[in-house]
Amino acid sequence: MLIRKVEKFLRTHDMPATKFGRLAAHDPRFVLDLRMGRIPRAATEARTLRWMAEFEASAATANSHAPIQTKGFAHAH
């Protein structure tokens, strides 16, 4: 079921349901409606899953290129 995958995604990325709905489905009530039993069309489900995969791929790429934190230490030149 899509709602289980969405709920796991929300917990993993600490994302509010309304933000997810706006970004993934252009509908801030999307997750709330899923929680109330809404069954999305196959195309909507596929588009949502694709968006989630793309978000996770971009998050992984962003984390792999994150600068090293020096915590205020000065480096000698």
N, CA, C and O atoms as CSV, one atom per row, in Angstrom:
chain,resi,resn,atom,element,x,y,z
A,1,MET,N,N,0.835,-1.189,0.000
A,1,MET,CA,C,0.000,0.000,0.000
A,1,MET,C,C,0.875,1.247,0.000
A,1,MET,O,O,1.917,1.292,0.655
A,2,LEU,N,N,0.443,2.239,-0.733
A,2,LEU,CA,C,1.195,3.480,-0.862
A,2,LEU,C,C,1.340,4.192,0.478
A,2,LEU,O,O,2.409,4.724,0.777
A,3,ILE,N,N,0.294,4.212,1.282
A,3,ILE,CA,C,0.344,4.968,2.533
A,3,ILE,C,C,1.463,4.476,3.444
A,3,ILE,O,O,2.091,5.285,4.126
A,4,ARG,N,N,1.725,3.190,3.472
A,4,ARG,CA,C,2.813,2.669,4.317
A,4,ARG,C,C,4.163,3.188,3.848
A,4,ARG,O,O,5.005,3.565,4.663
A,5,LYS,N,N,4.370,3.208,2.545
A,5,LYS,CA,C,5.631,3.718,1.996
A,5,LYS,C,C,5.762,5.213,2.261
A,5,LYS,O,O,6.847,5.699,2.580
A,6,VAL,N,N,4.667,5.933,2.129
A,6,VAL,CA,C,4.683,7.375,2.367
A,6,VAL,C,C,4.977,7.661,3.839
A,6,VAL,O,O,5.796,8.526,4.146
A,7,GLU,N,N,4.327,6.954,4.741
A,7,GLU,CA,C,4.555,7.169,6.178
A,7,GLU,C,C,6.014,6.888,6.547
A,7,GLU,O,O,6.605,7.627,7.335
A,8,LYS,N,N,6.589,5.840,5.991
A,8,LYS,CA,C,7.997,5.533,6.250
A,8,LYS,C,C,8.887,6.655,5.711
A,8,LYS,O,O,9.837,7.070,6.375
A,9,PHE,N,N,8.582,7.139,4.519
A,9,PHE,CA,C,9.329,8.237,3.909
A,9,PHE,C,C,9.258,9.480,4.797
A,9,PHE,O,O,10.275,10.137,5.024
A,10,LEU,N,N,8.075,9.803,5.295
A,10,LEU,CA,C,7.902,10.977,6.147
A,10,LEU,C,C,8.747,10.869,7.411
A,10,LEU,O,O,9.377,11.842,7.824
A,11,ARG,N,N,8.762,9.689,8.025
A,11,ARG,CA,C,9.577,9.497,9.231
A,11,ARG,C,C,11.063,9.588,8.915
A,11,ARG,O,O,11.821,10.229,9.643
A,12,THR,N,N,11.476,8.947,7.831
A,12,THR,CA,C,12.890,8.929,7.454
A,12,THR,C,C,13.418,10.330,7.191
A,12,THR,O,O,14.529,10.666,7.600
A,13,HIS,N,N,12.629,11.141,6.515
A,13,HIS,CA,C,13.083,12.469,6.105
A,13,HIS,C,C,12.543,13.586,7.000
A,13,HIS,O,O,12.745,14.767,6.717
A,14,ASP,N,N,11.858,13.209,8.076
A,14,ASP,CA,C,11.307,14.180,9.024
A,14,ASP,C,C,10.559,15.296,8.283
A,14,ASP,O,O,10.783,16.485,8.511
A,15,MET,N,N,9.671,14.870,7.397
A,15,MET,CA,C,8.947,15.805,6.537
A,15,MET,C,C,7.473,15.845,6.943
A,15,MET,O,O,6.858,14.796,7.137
A,16,PRO,N,N,6.902,17.040,7.075
A,16,PRO,CA,C,5.470,17.136,7.358
A,16,PRO,C,C,4.629,16.580,6.203
A,16,PRO,O,O,5.021,16.657,5.039
A,17,ALA,N,N,3.489,16.029,6.546
A,17,ALA,CA,C,2.608,15.424,5.541
A,17,ALA,C,C,2.154,16.434,4.494
A,17,ALA,O,O,2.074,16.103,3.312
A,18,THR,N,N,1.858,17.660,4.914
A,18,THR,CA,C,1.381,18.653,3.950
A,18,THR,C,C,2.479,19.070,2.974
A,18,THR,O,O,2.205,19.320,1.800
A,19,LYS,N,N,3.717,19.144,3.454
A,19,LYS,CA,C,4.826,19.484,2.554
A,19,LYS,C,C,5.017,18.374,1.525
A,19,LYS,O,O,5.198,18.643,0.338
A,20,PHE,N,N,4.976,17.125,1.988
A,20,PHE,CA,C,5.095,15.995,1.069
A,20,PHE,C,C,4.005,16.071,0.011
A,20,PHE,O,O,4.278,15.922,-1.180
A,21,GLY,N,N,2.776,16.303,0.440
A,21,GLY,CA,C,1.665,16.371,-0.503
A,21,GLY,C,C,1.848,17.454,-1.550
A,21,GLY,O,O,1.587,17.238,-2.733
A,22,ARG,N,N,2.304,18.630,-1.105
A,22,ARG,CA,C,2.533,19.728,-2.056
A,22,ARG,C,C,3.622,19.375,-3.054
A,22,ARG,O,O,3.472,19.622,-4.251
A,23,LEU,N,N,4.719,18.797,-2.570
A,23,LEU,CA,C,5.850,18.500,-3.445
A,23,LEU,C,C,5.584,17.304,-4.362
A,23,LEU,O,O,5.886,17.352,-5.554
A,24,ALA,N,N,5.026,16.248,-3.810
A,24,ALA,CA,C,4.878,15.003,-4.566
A,24,ALA,C,C,3.623,14.959,-5.429
A,24,ALA,O,O,3.638,14.388,-6.519
A,25,ALA,N,N,2.541,15.558,-4.950
A,25,ALA,CA,C,1.258,15.420,-5.655
A,25,ALA,C,C,0.578,16.757,-5.940
A,25,ALA,O,O,-0.530,16.789,-6.476
A,26,HIS,N,N,1.233,17.852,-5.585
A,26,HIS,CA,C,0.645,19.187,-5.763
A,26,HIS,C,C,-0.691,19.294,-5.032
A,26,HIS,O,O,-1.610,19.975,-5.487
A,27,ASP,N,N,-0.783,18.607,-3.888
A,27,ASP,CA,C,-2.013,18.580,-3.100
A,27,ASP,C,C,-1.626,18.460,-1.628
A,27,ASP,O,O,-1.238,17.378,-1.188
A,28,PRO,N,N,-1.722,19.547,-0.852
A,28,PRO,CA,C,-1.310,19.470,0.548
A,28,PRO,C,C,-2.127,18.482,1.381
A,28,PRO,O,O,-1.677,18.068,2.448
A,29,ARG,N,N,-3.298,18.103,0.925
A,29,ARG,CA,C,-4.130,17.141,1.666
A,29,ARG,C,C,-3.914,15.692,1.223
A,29,ARG,O,O,-4.585,14.786,1.719
A,30,PHE,N,N,-2.993,15.472,0.306
A,30,PHE,CA,C,-2.793,14.144,-0.278
A,30,PHE,C,C,-2.575,13.074,0.793
A,30,PHE,O,O,-3.276,12.062,0.800
A,31,VAL,N,N,-1.623,13.280,1.689
A,31,VAL,CA,C,-1.325,12.274,2.722
A,31,VAL,C,C,-2.499,12.144,3.679
A,31,VAL,O,O,-2.856,11.036,4.079
A,32,LEU,N,N,-3.094,13.256,4.044
A,32,LEU,CA,C,-4.245,13.203,4.945
A,32,LEU,C,C,-5.377,12.393,4.323
A,32,LEU,O,O,-6.041,11.614,5.008
A,33,ASP,N,N,-5.594,12.579,3.028
A,33,ASP,CA,C,-6.623,11.804,2.332
A,33,ASP,C,C,-6.252,10.321,2.272
A,33,ASP,O,O,-7.116,9.458,2.425
A,34,LEU,N,N,-4.972,10.023,2.050
A,34,LEU,CA,C,-4.538,8.620,2.056
A,34,LEU,C,C,-4.809,7.987,3.417
A,34,LEU,O,O,-5.257,6.844,3.505
A,35,ARG,N,N,-4.533,8.743,4.470
A,35,ARG,CA,C,-4.773,8.242,5.834
A,35,ARG,C,C,-6.254,7.974,6.075
A,35,ARG,O,O,-6.611,7.118,6.884
A,36,MET,N,N,-7.114,8.706,5.373
A,36,MET,CA,C,-8.560,8.529,5.528
A,36,MET,C,C,-9.121,7.471,4.581
A,36,MET,O,O,-10.332,7.257,4.536
A,37,GLY,N,N,-8.239,6.803,3.820
A,37,GLY,CA,C,-8.695,5.716,2.972
A,37,GLY,C,C,-8.701,5.984,1.484
A,37,GLY,O,O,-9.111,5.122,0.706
A,38,ARG,N,N,-8.257,7.158,1.070
A,38,ARG,CA,C,-8.214,7.461,-0.373
A,38,ARG,C,C,-7.323,6.451,-1.087
A,38,ARG,O,O,-6.230,6.134,-0.618
A,39,ILE,N,N,-7.791,5.958,-2.205
A,39,ILE,CA,C,-7.011,5.038,-3.033
A,39,ILE,C,C,-6.666,5.780,-4.320
A,39,ILE,O,O,-7.540,6.036,-5.149
A,40,PRO,N,N,-5.383,6.128,-4.486
A,40,PRO,CA,C,-5.005,6.900,-5.676
A,40,PRO,C,C,-5.039,6.049,-6.937
A,40,PRO,O,O,-4.925,4.825,-6.884
A,41,ARG,N,N,-5.196,6.720,-8.066
A,41,ARG,CA,C,-5.125,6.017,-9.349
A,41,ARG,C,C,-3.717,5.477,-9.542
A,41,ARG,O,O,-2.770,5.951,-8.915
A,42,ALA,N,N,-3.583,4.490,-10.406
A,42,ALA,CA,C,-2.287,3.850,-10.647
A,42,ALA,C,C,-1.245,4.862,-11.106
A,42,ALA,O,O,-0.092,4.797,-10.681
A,43,ALA,N,N,-1.632,5.788,-11.960
A,43,ALA,CA,C,-0.687,6.795,-12.458
A,43,ALA,C,C,-0.229,7.721,-11.333
A,43,ALA,O,O,0.940,8.102,-11.280
A,44,THR,N,N,-1.143,8.081,-10.437
A,44,THR,CA,C,-0.790,8.943,-9.306
A,44,THR,C,C,0.151,8.216,-8.363
A,44,THR,O,O,1.115,8.802,-7.870
A,45,GLU,N,N,-0.120,6.949,-8.111
A,45,GLU,CA,C,0.753,6.160,-7.241
A,45,GLU,C,C,2.145,6.027,-7.855
A,45,GLU,O,O,3.147,6.188,-7.159
A,46,ALA,N,N,2.215,5.736,-9.145
A,46,ALA,CA,C,3.511,5.593,-9.822
A,46,ALA,C,C,4.281,6.906,-9.798
A,46,ALA,O,O,5.490,6.912,-9.565
A,47,ARG,N,N,3.595,8.014,-10.036
A,47,ARG,CA,C,4.247,9.329,-10.029
A,47,ARG,C,C,4.768,9.661,-8.628
A,47,ARG,O,O,5.856,10.218,-8.486
A,48,THR,N,N,3.998,9.323,-7.601
A,48,THR,CA,C,4.406,9.580,-6.221
A,48,THR,C,C,5.627,8.745,-5.850
A,48,THR,O,O,6.569,9.259,-5.246
A,49,LEU,N,N,5.618,7.472,-6.204
A,49,LEU,CA,C,6.762,6.608,-5.914
A,49,LEU,C,C,8.009,7.072,-6.656
A,49,LEU,O,O,9.113,7.019,-6.114
A,50,ARG,N,N,7.837,7.525,-7.889
A,50,ARG,CA,C,8.967,8.043,-8.668
A,50,ARG,C,C,9.530,9.304,-8.007
A,50,ARG,O,O,10.747,9.470,-7.918
A,51,TRP,N,N,8.646,10.188,-7.547
A,51,TRP,CA,C,9.098,11.406,-6.877
A,51,TRP,C,C,9.882,11.060,-5.610
A,51,TRP,O,O,10.918,11.664,-5.332
A,52,MET,N,N,9.384,10.085,-4.842
A,52,MET,CA,C,10.074,9.674,-3.620
A,52,MET,C,C,11.472,9.138,-3.940
A,52,MET,O,O,12.436,9.466,-3.248
A,53,ALA,N,N,11.581,8.327,-4.973
A,53,ALA,CA,C,12.879,7.764,-5.365
A,53,ALA,C,C,13.832,8.867,-5.806
A,53,ALA,O,O,15.012,8.847,-5.454
A,54,GLU,N,N,13.332,9.823,-6.571
A,54,GLU,CA,C,14.173,10.937,-7.025
A,54,GLU,C,C,14.609,11.808,-5.853
A,54,GLU,O,O,15.746,12.279,-5.822
A,55,PHE,N,N,13.723,12.026,-4.894
A,55,PHE,CA,C,14.064,12.819,-3.711
A,55,PHE,C,C,15.170,12.131,-2.924
A,55,PHE,O,O,16.134,12.773,-2.507
A,56,GLU,N,N,15.030,10.819,-2.720
A,56,GLU,CA,C,16.045,10.083,-1.964
A,56,GLU,C,C,17.374,10.061,-2.699
A,56,GLU,O,O,18.427,10.149,-2.069
A,57,ALA,N,N,17.343,9.945,-4.022
A,57,ALA,CA,C,18.587,9.959,-4.798
A,57,ALA,C,C,19.271,11.314,-4.685
A,57,ALA,O,O,20.490,11.378,-4.532
A,58,SER,N,N,18.503,12.397,-4.757
A,58,SER,CA,C,19.115,13.722,-4.656
A,58,SER,C,C,19.604,13.994,-3.238
A,58,SER,O,O,20.611,14.677,-3.054
A,59,ALA,N,N,18.905,13.469,-2.237
A,59,ALA,CA,C,19.356,13.633,-0.854
A,59,ALA,C,C,20.655,12.871,-0.625
A,59,ALA,O,O,21.548,13.362,0.066
A,60,ALA,N,N,20.768,11.681,-1.198
A,60,ALA,CA,C,21.995,10.894,-1.058
A,60,ALA,C,C,23.153,11.584,-1.755
A,60,ALA,O,O,24.270,11.593,-1.238
A,61,THR,N,N,22.903,12.161,-2.919
A,61,THR,CA,C,23.945,12.882,-3.651
A,61,THR,C,C,24.379,14.118,-2.874
A,61,THR,O,O,25.572,14.410,-2.789
A,62,ALA,N,N,23.428,14.841,-2.311
A,62,ALA,CA,C,23.749,16.047,-1.540
A,62,ALA,C,C,24.578,15.695,-0.314
A,62,ALA,O,O,25.505,16.426,0.036
A,63,ASN,N,N,24.258,14.585,0.342
A,63,ASN,CA,C,25.004,14.176,1.532
A,63,ASN,C,C,26.405,13.715,1.193
A,63,ASN,O,O,27.319,13.892,1.999
A,64,SER,N,N,26.601,13.130,0.026
A,64,SER,CA,C,27.931,12.642,-0.331
A,64,SER,C,C,28.858,13.787,-0.713
A,64,SER,O,O,30.077,13.618,-0.700
A,65,HIS,N,N,28.304,14.951,-1.054
A,65,HIS,CA,C,29.112,16.110,-1.418
A,65,HIS,C,C,29.109,17.176,-0.328
A,65,HIS,O,O,29.507,18.314,-0.577
A,66,ALA,N,N,28.673,16.826,0.860
A,66,ALA,CA,C,28.623,17.794,1.948
A,66,ALA,C,C,30.040,18.169,2.374
A,66,ALA,O,O,30.913,17.306,2.461
A,67,PRO,N,N,30.265,19.446,2.636
A,67,PRO,CA,C,31.603,19.852,3.068
A,67,PRO,C,C,31.923,19.291,4.451
A,67,PRO,O,O,31.028,19.068,5.266
A,68,ILE,N,N,33.175,19.073,4.695
A,68,ILE,CA,C,33.625,18.573,5.988
A,68,ILE,C,C,33.552,19.722,6.981
A,68,ILE,O,O,34.065,20.810,6.720
A,69,GLN,N,N,32.916,19.481,8.115
A,69,GLN,CA,C,32.807,20.523,9.125
A,69,GLN,C,C,34.070,20.541,9.969
A,69,GLN,O,O,34.543,19.499,10.423
A,70,THR,N,N,34.606,21.725,10.172
A,70,THR,CA,C,35.840,21.856,10.949
A,70,THR,C,C,35.574,22.303,12.371
A,70,THR,O,O,36.508,22.351,13.172
A,71,LYS,N,N,34.353,22.629,12.716
A,71,LYS,CA,C,33.948,23.028,14.063
A,71,LYS,C,C,34.791,24.177,14.605
A,71,LYS,O,O,35.149,24.193,15.783
A,72,GLY,N,N,35.102,25.127,13.748
A,72,GLY,CA,C,35.771,26.329,14.201
A,72,GLY,C,C,37.284,26.261,14.259
A,72,GLY,O,O,37.918,27.247,14.637
A,73,PHE,N,N,37.887,25.146,13.901
A,73,PHE,CA,C,39.340,25.059,13.926
A,73,PHE,C,C,39.920,25.812,12.738
A,73,PHE,O,O,39.424,25.709,11.616
A,74,ALA,N,N,40.967,26.563,13.000
A,74,ALA,CA,C,41.653,27.290,11.930
A,74,ALA,C,C,42.729,26.389,11.347
A,74,ALA,O,O,43.402,25.659,12.074
A,75,HIS,N,N,42.884,26.446,10.050
A,75,HIS,CA,C,43.899,25.637,9.380
A,75,HIS,C,C,45.083,26.513,9.013
A,75,HIS,O,O,44.909,27.628,8.520
A,76,ALA,N,N,46.278,26.013,9.250
A,76,ALA,CA,C,47.492,26.744,8.883
A,76,ALA,C,C,47.703,26.643,7.386
A,76,ALA,O,O,47.444,25.597,6.791
A,77,HIS,N,N,48.158,27.689,6.788
A,77,HIS,CA,C,48.402,27.696,5.341
A,77,HIS,C,C,49.849,27.512,5.048
A,77,HIS,O,O,50.245,27.492,3.882
